[in-house]
């Protein structure tokens, strides 16, 4: 859904054929029904840091948090949160653009997460 979303530039998830390590992820998955990825993914929002912040503020199901990896779905913007004190030039060198978002999916219903991210 995110790869087709008009407000998303790029999705990073090893379980997608578009990911450079997709073949490795598929080879190493636990079974043939698994995607080859985990509940962690990242994506780039179309726009700047203001658009990213607006998107994060609009979420109702997914919770904004600096620490990812709980039972609930959590999302963060490294440029605004965990790496906010790192100068913009250095963040850019590290691939942490202002529109970069990290999402850790939880146990909510898939339909609810998709609706929230739209």
C-alpha positions in Angstrom: 0.0 0.0 0.0 2.8 2.4 0.9 4.7 1.8 -2.3 1.6 2.9 -4.3 0.7 5.8 -2.0 0.9 9.2 -3.8 2.5 10.9 -0.8 5.3 8.3 -0.3 8.5 8.6 -2.3 10.2 5.3 -1.3 9.6 2.3 1.0 12.4 0.4 2.6 11.4 -3.2 3.6 13.3 -6.3 2.8 10.1 -8.3 2.1 9.4 -6.2 -1.0 10.8 -7.0 -4.4 12.0 -3.4 -4.7 14.4 -3.8 -1.8 18.0 -4.4 -2.8 18.2 -7.3 -0.3 14.9 -8.9 -1.2 16.4 -12.2 -2.5 18.4 -12.6 0.7 15.3 -11.9 2.8 13.2 -14.5 0.9 16.0 -17.0 1.2 16.3 -16.5 4.9 12.6 -16.4 5.8 11.3 -18.9 8.4 8.7 -20.4 6.0 7.1 -20.0 2.6 4.2 -18.0 4.0 6.5 -15.3 5.6 7.2 -12.1 3.8 10.9 -12.2 4.3 10.8 -9.1 6.5 9.8 -8.1 10.0 7.4 -5.7 11.5 9.9 -2.9 11.0 9.9 -0.7 7.9 10.8 2.8 6.8 9.7 5.2 4.2 10.1 8.7 2.8 7.3 11.1 2.7 6.9 13.5 -0.3 7.8 16.9 1.0 9.9 18.5 3.7 10.1 18.2 7.5 6.9 20.2 7.9 4.9 17.7 5.8 6.5 14.8 7.7 5.5 16.4 11.0 2.0 17.0 9.7 1.7 13.4 8.7 2.9 12.1 12.0 0.5 14.4 13.9 -2.5 13.1 11.9 -2.1 9.5 12.9 -4.8 8.0 15.2 -3.9 4.3 15.5 -0.1 4.5 15.3 1.6 6.2 18.2 4.5 8.7 17.8 7.4 7.4 19.9 11.2 7.6 20.0 11.7 4.0 21.0 10.3 1.5 18.6 9.4 -2.1 19.2 6.4 -2.5 21.4 3.2 -4.5 21.1 1.5 -1.4 19.6 2.4 0.2 16.3 5.0 3.0 16.8 6.4 5.5 14.4 9.1 8.1 14.5 10.9 10.8 12.5 14.7 10.5 13.2 15.2 14.1 11.9 12.7 15.4 14.4 13.4 13.0 17.3 16.3 10.6 17.8 18.7 12.5 15.5 17.3 16.0 16.0 20.5 17.2 17.6 22.6 16.0 14.6 23.3 18.8 12.1 21.2 18.5 8.9 24.3 18.0 6.7 25.5 15.1 8.8 22.0 13.5 8.8 21.9 13.8 5.0 25.3 12.0 4.8 23.8 9.2 7.0 20.7 8.9 4.8 18.5 10.5 7.4 16.5 12.9 5.3 14.0 15.2 6.8 11.2 13.2 5.2 12.4 9.8 6.5 10.0 7.9 8.8 10.5 4.6 10.7 7.5 2.4 11.5 7.3 -0.6 13.9 4.0 -2.4 13.3 2.2 -3.9 16.3 -0.7 -6.2 16.7 -3.5 -3.9 15.5 -5.7 -5.0 12.7 -4.0 -4.6 9.3 -7.0 -2.7 8.0 -6.9 -0.2 10.8 -3.2 0.5 10.2 -3.7 0.9 6.5 -6.6 3.3 7.1 -4.4 5.3 9.5 -1.5 5.6 7.1 -3.6 6.7 4.2 
